[in-house]
Amino acid sequence: MQTMNRAASNGGAETPLVGEFLSKLSPQAKQDFEAMMYPSAYPANMVVFCEGDQGPGVQVVFEGEVRLSMSSSDGRRLALSIARKGSILGLVSTLSGNVCEMTAETLHPAKIATISRRDFLAFLGRNPEAYMAVTQELSRQMEIACMQLRTVALSNSAPEKLARLLLDWSQNGQSTTAGTRFRMALTHEQIGEFIGISRETVTRTFAVFKSRRLIAFQGSTLTIPSKDALEHYVCC
């Protein structure tokens, strides 16, 4: 699978951007970093970079959602996480100079800024205090990867895997009187790639969760009425 060429640049950062990495930079380093960002438009389902290819550099998500995944030699795919606004991608390959360790693909139309490896390393040279922010971001990404591996490899059943995934995604949700609500515009096959189960098993498990009123759907919006109830279901 080859990475498609990105769209033409829109000419600079358009909206204020906040993320884990940016929030840890000093005001001077943050200003320097933002001056290098020129977001480009990407359509939905477009490969931003591909596992095994030479990395384009560090990339920052301005809008949209980007799925990060890895594939086996026989074509099976394991989705690792979804990068959202403010996320920084490609740190490992940029710092090491090695090929990309995963594939990034847009789930929806997105805006992403690319900073070349040369420019990013020059940024670190000008702002050595930013190395701490880089270290913290790499540690955070490692923690997310470990949580995903724990869900896939150590959970005992498909319901437990799916419940843990939904509870994880709900951390970015909105609290309402009806429960915790978040958008989940993924197919059942795509959800299965996150937890290593088939599309059919995802469909059956969602049906069980809905029948027990552990979740509710309204279009692409999923609501968890009680996170405690869903967590108790997992534990029991």
Rosetta silent file (secondary structure, phi, psi, omega in degrees, C-alpha in Angstrom):
SEQUENCE: MQTMNRAASNGGAETPLVGEFLSKLSPQAKQDFEAMMYPSAYPANMVVFCEGDQGPGVQVVFEGEVRLSMSSSDGRRLALSIARKGSILGLVSTLSGNVCEMTAETLHPAKIATISRRDFLAFLGRNPEAYMAVTQELSRQMEIACMQLRTVALSNSAPEKLARLLLDWSQNGQSTTAGTRFRMALTHEQIGEFIGISRETVTRTFAVFKSRRLIAFQGSTLTIPSKDALEHYVCC
SCORE:     score description
SCORE:     0.000 S_00000001
   1 L     0.000  126.418 -177.288    0.000    0.000    0.000 S_00000001
   2 L  -101.200  147.021  177.615    1.491    3.304   -1.065 S_00000001
   3 L   -76.667  132.716  179.541    1.004    6.622    0.659 S_00000001
   4 L   -79.554  154.998  177.793   -0.957    9.115   -1.443 S_00000001
   5 L   -67.545  140.680 -178.653    0.326   12.617   -2.061 S_00000001
   6 L   -78.360  163.212 -179.565   -1.090   15.134    0.366 S_00000001
   7 L   -72.145  166.016 -179.294   -3.234   18.065   -0.695 S_00000001
   8 L   -64.550  147.685 -177.530   -1.839   21.506   -1.346 S_00000001
   9 E   -64.527  144.874  178.272   -0.954   23.551    1.711 S_00000001
  10 L   -90.608   -0.973  172.125   -3.562   25.968    3.035 S_00000001
  11 L    89.990   42.518  170.714   -0.897   28.462    4.032 S_00000001
  12 L   112.858  165.663 -179.766   -0.257   28.283    7.738 S_00000001
  13 L   -64.844  132.003 -174.329   -1.887   27.432   11.040 S_00000001
  14 L  -104.002  -30.836 -175.481   -5.528   28.565   11.013 S_00000001
  15 L  -131.824  150.700  176.223   -6.827   27.801   14.504 S_00000001
  16 L   -57.641  140.033 -174.743   -5.306   27.693   17.985 S_00000001
  17 L  -126.112  132.135  177.800   -4.062   24.195   18.694 S_00000001
  18 L  -127.863  135.765  177.854   -3.692   22.494   22.054 S_00000001
  19 L  -157.209  170.306 -178.878   -2.287   19.018   22.640 S_00000001
  20 H   -55.391  -45.910 -177.857   -0.283   17.003   25.155 S_00000001
  21 H   -68.419  -50.438 -177.230    3.014   17.802   23.393 S_00000001
  22 H   -62.230  -35.591 -177.338    2.323   21.477   22.709 S_00000001
  23 H   -67.291  -18.097 -177.997    1.075   22.095   26.232 S_00000001
  24 L   -96.505   -2.786  178.429    4.452   21.021   27.650 S_00000001
  25 L   -83.281  149.885  172.811    6.553   23.406   25.525 S_00000001
  26 L   -66.089  158.555  178.549    7.801   26.723   26.843 S_00000001
  27 H   -53.695  -39.669 -179.797    6.095   29.778   25.287 S_00000001
  28 H   -67.548  -46.033 -179.754    9.188   30.433   23.160 S_00000001
  29 H   -66.319  -38.043  179.015    9.484   26.829   21.960 S_00000001
  30 H   -62.259  -43.218  178.547    5.724   26.635   21.304 S_00000001
  31 H   -64.200  -40.649  178.598    5.878   29.758   19.151 S_00000001
  32 H   -63.697  -44.369 -178.405    8.876   28.371   17.258 S_00000001
  33 H   -65.062  -45.843 -178.092    7.122   25.034   16.697 S_00000001
  34 H   -63.977  -29.019  179.817    3.860   26.605   15.547 S_00000001
  35 L   -66.815  -17.543 -179.850    5.724   28.767   13.025 S_00000001
  36 L   -93.356   -4.968 -171.824    6.713   25.572   11.158 S_00000001
  37 L   -94.700  122.870  176.045    3.182   24.173   10.881 S_00000001
  38 L  -128.547   95.351 -174.648    1.285   24.515    7.612 S_00000001
  39 E   -67.239  141.806  176.187   -1.822   22.298    7.697 S_00000001
  40 E  -118.725  152.957 -178.310   -2.946   20.563    4.525 S_00000001
  41 E   -86.803  135.686  177.248   -6.358   19.083    3.751 S_00000001
  42 E  -125.075  136.267  174.471   -6.759   15.304    3.533 S_00000001
  43 L   -74.814  170.968  175.883   -9.920   13.478    2.440 S_00000001
  44 L   -66.788  150.350  176.191  -11.405   10.621    4.451 S_00000001
  45 L    61.698   35.556  178.011   -9.777    7.170    4.160 S_00000001
  46 L  -108.137  134.242  177.451   -6.470    8.545    2.913 S_00000001
  47 E   -75.704  122.744 -179.716   -3.146    7.016    3.943 S_00000001
  48 E   -86.413  -45.953  168.304   -0.999    9.704    5.532 S_00000001
  49 E  -150.797  159.307 -169.703    2.045    7.477    5.932 S_00000001
  50 L  -122.345  139.650  176.123    2.540    3.748    5.606 S_00000001
  51 L   -52.457  128.145  179.041    4.232    1.119    7.754 S_00000001
  52 L    92.803  -12.223  176.995    7.661    0.289    6.318 S_00000001
  53 L   -89.040  160.507  173.917    7.993    3.522    4.312 S_00000001
  54 E   -67.497  131.623 -174.755   10.435    6.288    5.089 S_00000001
  55 L   -68.698  145.507  178.853    8.670    8.694    7.400 S_00000001
  56 L   -77.379  -10.653 -175.074    7.632   12.165    6.149 S_00000001
  57 L   122.767 -164.228  177.248    8.622   13.741    9.468 S_00000001
  58 E   -81.508  137.421  179.907    6.586   14.841   12.459 S_00000001
  59 E  -127.347  140.188 -177.209    2.914   15.422   11.752 S_00000001
  60 E  -119.022  127.635 -179.478    0.377   17.333   13.821 S_00000001
  61 E   -83.125  119.982  177.333   -3.368   16.718   13.583 S_00000001
  62 E   -93.634  -41.137  179.532   -5.324   19.988   13.315 S_00000001
  63 E  -145.306  154.593  175.775   -8.745   18.560   12.506 S_00000001
  64 L    90.623 -171.068 -179.556  -10.290   15.131   12.074 S_00000001
  65 L  -133.460  141.198 -176.728   -9.304   11.695   13.313 S_00000001
  66 E  -126.339  124.978  178.724   -6.455    9.442   12.181 S_00000001
  67 E   -87.954  130.341  177.374   -6.351    5.687   12.762 S_00000001
  68 E  -106.281  130.287 -175.344   -2.945    4.207   13.602 S_00000001
  69 E  -148.238  165.975  174.824   -2.486    0.519   12.829 S_00000001
  70 E  -130.989  150.115 -178.390   -0.016   -2.284   12.152 S_00000001
  71 E  -122.825  149.840  175.939   -0.376   -5.231    9.751 S_00000001
  72 L   -89.608  171.663 -179.026    0.924   -8.793    9.787 S_00000001
  73 L   -65.363  -23.422 -179.971    2.556  -10.524    6.831 S_00000001
  74 L   -96.077   11.667  173.053   -0.726  -12.334    6.083 S_00000001
  75 L    93.641   -2.090  177.186   -2.709   -9.099    5.903 S_00000001
  76 L   -72.655  142.322 -177.017   -4.305   -9.029    9.337 S_00000001
  77 E  -118.000  137.042  172.726   -4.552   -5.545   10.818 S_00000001
  78 E  -116.815  115.220  176.136   -4.388   -4.433   14.449 S_00000001
  79 E   -78.965  134.412 -174.316   -5.591   -0.899   15.078 S_00000001
  80 E   -98.521  -44.634 -178.233   -3.596    0.756   17.849 S_00000001
  81 E  -168.461  171.308  174.455   -5.270    4.084   18.534 S_00000001
  82 E  -115.930  121.547  178.057   -7.100    7.066   17.081 S_00000001
  83 E   -88.693  131.481 -178.530   -5.165   10.326   16.900 S_00000001
  84 L  -118.591 -174.809 -176.579   -7.286   13.438   17.344 S_00000001
  85 L   -49.894  129.652  179.740   -6.810   17.197   17.259 S_00000001
  86 L    92.692   -9.377 -179.517   -3.497   18.198   18.821 S_00000001
  87 L   -73.148  147.014  176.539   -1.922   14.737   18.451 S_00000001
  88 E  -114.230  130.942 -175.144    1.644   14.492   17.162 S_00000001
  89 E  -116.290  156.177  171.907    2.569   11.571   14.915 S_00000001
  90 L    79.506   16.844 -178.652    5.820   10.087   13.638 S_00000001
  91 H   -63.098  -44.214 -174.294    8.056   10.934   16.575 S_00000001
  92 H   -64.148  -50.369 -178.505    9.808    7.557   16.710 S_00000001
  93 H   -67.373  -32.281  179.002   10.705    7.339   13.016 S_00000001
  94 H   -67.947  -44.108 -178.735   11.673   11.015   12.940 S_00000001
  95 H   -71.678  -37.908 -176.137   14.058   10.722   15.869 S_00000001
  96 H   -85.213  -25.925 -174.431   15.544    7.392   14.806 S_00000001
  97 L    80.506    5.473  179.435   15.657    7.988   11.065 S_00000001
  98 L   -87.413  176.765  179.527   14.129    4.528   10.561 S_00000001
  99 E   -71.442  165.124  179.757   11.032    3.607    8.551 S_00000001
 100 L   -64.140  137.412 -178.905    7.530    4.136    9.937 S_00000001
 101 L   -90.905   -4.746  179.875    6.516    1.513   12.477 S_00000001
 102 L  -152.786  172.603  177.446    2.785    1.899   11.727 S_00000001
 103 E  -108.168  139.326  176.458    0.274    3.141    9.156 S_00000001
 104 E  -116.602  128.528 -177.734   -1.772    6.313    9.617 S_00000001
 105 E  -138.909  132.934 -179.363   -5.064    6.699    7.747 S_00000001
 106 E   -69.171  138.176  174.577   -7.707    9.402    8.047 S_00000001
 107 L   -89.909  -29.408 -179.278  -11.135    8.285    9.257 S_00000001
 108 L  -140.086  168.514  173.204  -12.781   11.556    8.238 S_00000001
 109 L   -52.181  136.682 -172.354  -11.676   14.660    6.291 S_00000001
 110 E  -141.335  163.098  170.563   -8.737   16.072    8.221 S_00000001
 111 E  -123.218  126.811 -174.606   -6.144   18.820    8.330 S_00000001
 112 E  -135.752  134.864  176.782   -2.604   17.750    9.163 S_00000001
 113 E  -102.384  138.019  178.855    0.636   19.712    9.286 S_00000001
 114 E  -113.288  130.768  174.908    3.945   18.054    8.366 S_00000001
 115 E  -117.407  120.696 -175.269    7.320   19.159    9.739 S_00000001
 116 L   -61.813  158.344  179.185   10.280   17.511    8.021 S_00000001
 117 H   -58.473  -43.079  179.990   12.803   15.520   10.020 S_00000001
 118 H   -61.149  -44.942 -178.736   15.505   18.085    9.293 S_00000001
 119 H   -68.561  -36.251 -179.514   13.342   20.975   10.486 S_00000001
 120 H   -68.781  -42.525  177.848   12.191   19.107   13.602 S_00000001
 121 H   -64.766  -35.947  176.473   15.744   18.193   14.628 S_00000001
 122 H   -65.638  -37.356  175.958   16.773   21.808   14.022 S_00000001
 123 H   -60.284  -44.392  178.338   13.874   22.876   16.276 S_00000001
 124 H   -64.300  -35.117  177.811   15.190   20.622   19.051 S_00000001
 125 H   -65.456  -36.153  178.897   18.654   22.116   18.562 S_00000001
 126 H   -78.116  -25.039 -175.049   17.254   25.619   19.028 S_00000001
 127 L  -131.840   70.757 -175.213   15.070   24.580   21.973 S_00000001
 128 L   -58.826  -22.993  178.652   16.872   21.832   23.946 S_00000001
 129 L   -67.011  -16.971  179.998   14.287   22.118   26.749 S_00000001
 130 H   -71.456  -15.649  178.186   11.789   20.594   24.294 S_00000001
 131 H   -59.537  -33.535  178.396   13.531   17.212   24.674 S_00000001
 132 H   -65.188  -41.416  178.047   11.639   16.757   27.950 S_00000001
 133 H   -64.204  -38.270  177.850    8.322   17.296   26.164 S_00000001
 134 H   -63.929  -44.948  179.971    9.393   14.770   23.501 S_00000001
 135 H   -61.265  -43.510  179.961   10.318   12.219   26.173 S_00000001
 136 H   -65.741  -37.404  179.081    6.988   12.679   27.950 S_00000001
 137 H   -68.256  -41.420  176.897    5.072   12.339   24.684 S_00000001
 138 H   -62.878  -39.263  177.957    6.919    9.133   23.766 S_00000001
 139 H   -64.841  -40.189  178.925    6.167    7.750   27.236 S_00000001
 140 H   -64.291  -43.251  179.108    2.486    8.627   26.845 S_00000001
 141 H   -65.852  -35.454  176.059    2.312    6.908   23.451 S_00000001
 142 H   -65.433  -39.340  178.651    4.029    3.843   24.903 S_00000001
 143 H   -63.397  -41.334  178.541    1.472    3.729   27.718 S_00000001
 144 H   -63.155  -43.175  179.346   -1.381    3.862   25.185 S_00000001
 145 H   -62.880  -40.507  179.393    0.212    1.030   23.182 S_00000001
 146 H   -65.986  -38.942  177.396    0.618   -1.087   26.328 S_00000001
 147 H   -63.647  -40.049  179.204   -3.026   -0.533   27.281 S_00000001
 148 H   -65.695  -43.344  178.053   -4.093   -1.607   23.806 S_00000001
 149 H   -62.825  -37.861  178.677   -1.953   -4.745   23.954 S_00000001
 150 H   -63.934  -41.191  179.301   -3.386   -5.566   27.375 S_00000001
 151 H   -63.325  -45.714 -175.741   -6.929   -5.275   26.002 S_00000001
 152 H   -72.717  -45.907 -170.443   -6.216   -7.481   22.986 S_00000001
 153 H   -90.296  -29.435 -170.552   -3.953  -10.091   24.567 S_00000001
 154 H  -109.999  -11.458  175.942   -5.051  -10.315   28.185 S_00000001
 155 L   -71.686  145.628 -171.000   -8.818   -9.774   28.139 S_00000001
 156 L   -85.963  -22.038 -173.346  -10.694  -13.052   28.532 S_00000001
 157 L  -148.237  165.399  177.295  -13.656  -12.545   26.216 S_00000001
 158 H   -62.036  -44.588  177.009  -15.033  -10.475   23.346 S_00000001
 159 H   -58.543  -40.026  179.219  -17.480   -8.579   25.643 S_00000001
 160 H   -64.985  -42.687  179.479  -14.622   -7.663   27.962 S_00000001
 161 H   -61.200  -47.297 -178.007  -12.483   -6.465   25.040 S_00000001
 162 H   -67.257  -41.175  179.769  -15.266   -4.342   23.568 S_00000001
 163 H   -62.499  -43.183  179.315  -16.301   -2.914   26.943 S_00000001
 164 H   -63.318  -38.913  178.846  -12.724   -1.909   27.752 S_00000001
 165 H   -64.439  -45.904 -179.970  -12.399   -0.252   24.350 S_00000001
 166 H   -64.031  -39.676  178.182  -15.617    1.733   24.794 S_00000001
 167 H   -65.008  -36.947  177.459  -14.622    2.808   28.298 S_00000001
 168 H   -65.366  -47.329 -179.906  -11.260    3.962   26.951 S_00000001
 169 H   -65.284  -29.521 -177.651  -12.880    5.973   24.149 S_00000001
 170 H   -68.004  -14.462  177.981  -15.399    7.463   26.575 S_00000001
 171 H   -63.870  -23.740  176.434  -12.574    9.338   28.288 S_00000001
 172 H   -97.760   12.304 -176.206  -12.775   11.808   25.400 S_00000001
 173 L   -87.585 -177.318 -178.909  -16.573   11.938   25.616 S_00000001
 174 E  -111.560  130.711  178.408  -19.055   14.485   26.899 S_00000001
 175 E   -81.220  126.796  178.426  -20.856   14.056   30.220 S_00000001
 176 E  -131.495  174.933  178.105  -24.622   14.535   29.901 S_00000001
 177 L   -66.925  -21.768  179.824  -27.683   13.760   31.998 S_00000001
 178 L   -88.820   -9.240 -178.115  -28.127   10.617   29.869 S_00000001
 179 E   131.660 -164.220  179.020  -24.565    9.443   30.455 S_00000001
 180 E   -89.552  126.146 -172.342  -21.210    9.770   28.727 S_00000001
 181 E  -120.499  138.203  175.457  -21.621   10.486   25.023 S_00000001
 182 E  -154.527  157.200  179.606  -19.093   10.347   22.177 S_00000001
 183 E   -80.528  138.180  177.825  -19.011    9.953   18.415 S_00000001
 184 L  -141.040   75.635 -176.707  -18.123    6.531   17.086 S_00000001
 185 L   -90.975   51.761  177.807  -18.379    6.634   13.292 S_00000001
 186 L  -113.055  149.338  174.369  -16.494    3.368   12.765 S_00000001
 187 L   -74.678  162.872  177.449  -17.726    0.232   11.067 S_00000001
 188 H   -63.944  -31.813  176.509  -17.981   -2.964   13.100 S_00000001
 189 H   -65.631  -42.339  178.667  -15.091   -4.348   11.062 S_00000001
 190 H   -65.209  -38.892  177.365  -12.907   -1.359   12.011 S_00000001
 191 H   -63.656  -40.766  178.224  -13.836   -1.759   15.677 S_00000001
 192 H   -59.544  -31.182  179.547  -12.891   -5.428   15.467 S_00000001
 193 H   -68.357  -21.520  178.132   -9.426   -4.406   14.271 S_00000001
 194 H   -78.329  -26.406 -172.695   -8.880   -2.598   17.573 S_00000001
 195 H  -126.272    8.131  172.521   -9.569   -5.638   19.727 S_00000001
 196 L    70.140   36.582  175.744   -8.734   -8.594   17.496 S_00000001
 197 L  -130.154  166.373 -175.336  -12.226  -10.016   16.961 S_00000001
 198 L   -78.104  163.168  176.805  -14.414  -10.490   13.882 S_00000001
 199 H   -59.821  -41.657 -178.668  -17.049   -8.095   12.560 S_00000001
 200 H   -62.699  -39.290  179.312  -19.755  -10.641   13.351 S_00000001
 201 H   -67.992  -37.879  175.891  -18.616  -10.920   16.966 S_00000001
 202 H   -60.423  -46.160 -178.721  -18.622   -7.127   17.332 S_00000001
 203 H   -60.756  -46.128 -179.924  -22.187   -6.989   15.993 S_00000001
 204 H   -64.031  -40.644 -177.372  -23.408   -9.712   18.376 S_00000001
 205 H   -68.890  -39.353  175.243  -21.688   -8.118   21.372 S_00000001
 206 H   -60.190  -40.464  179.396  -23.153   -4.689   20.627 S_00000001
 207 H   -61.407  -40.968  177.566  -26.593   -6.319   20.479 S_00000001
 208 H   -64.304  -45.793 -179.366  -26.044   -7.829   23.951 S_00000001
 209 H   -60.660  -42.330 -179.236  -24.842   -4.493   25.369 S_00000001
 210 H   -67.935  -39.758 -179.543  -27.874   -2.665   23.924 S_00000001
 211 H   -64.686  -30.518  179.146  -30.318   -5.307   25.216 S_00000001
 212 L   -92.891    6.915  177.351  -28.850   -4.900   28.709 S_00000001
 213 L    57.545   34.148  174.472  -28.991   -1.086   28.357 S_00000001
 214 L   -84.015  -23.144  177.480  -25.266   -0.743   28.879 S_00000001
 215 L  -142.676  163.514  174.830  -25.038    1.443   25.755 S_00000001
 216 E  -145.398  143.244 -179.882  -27.378    3.367   23.473 S_00000001
 217 E  -112.981  141.870  167.901  -26.953    4.562   19.880 S_00000001
 218 E  -139.579   96.705 -172.093  -28.327    7.619   18.150 S_00000001
 219 L    66.463 -127.249  178.694  -26.861    7.736   14.656 S_00000001
 220 L   -92.841    6.812  179.814  -23.069    7.728   15.050 S_00000001
 221 E   -96.594  127.668  178.001  -23.294    8.886   18.689 S_00000001
 222 E  -109.033  134.699  178.012  -22.848    6.264   21.394 S_00000001
 223 E  -118.965  133.023  172.662  -23.965    6.879   24.972 S_00000001
 224 E  -104.504  103.863 -176.704  -22.871    4.901   28.021 S_00000001
 225 L   -57.853  -39.986 -179.631  -25.627    5.524   30.612 S_00000001
 226 L  -141.974  110.343  177.620  -23.460    4.242   33.457 S_00000001
 227 H   -65.623  -31.890  178.189  -19.734    3.659   33.130 S_00000001
 228 H   -63.505  -39.829  179.922  -19.824    1.903   36.497 S_00000001
 229 H   -65.498  -40.321  179.201  -22.381   -0.583   35.153 S_00000001
 230 H   -68.887  -39.451  176.773  -20.254   -1.298   32.090 S_00000001
 231 H   -65.063  -39.780  178.417  -17.122   -1.694   34.223 S_00000001
 232 H   -64.749  -38.342  177.835  -19.018   -4.054   36.566 S_00000001
 233 H   -61.360  -40.466  178.530  -20.145   -6.085   33.555 S_00000001
 234 H   -63.480  -45.688 -175.847  -16.507   -6.430   32.486 S_00000001
 235 H   -69.308  -27.204 -176.508  -15.369   -7.501   35.941 S_00000001
 236 L  -100.461    0.000    0.000  -18.154  -10.027   36.313 S_00000001
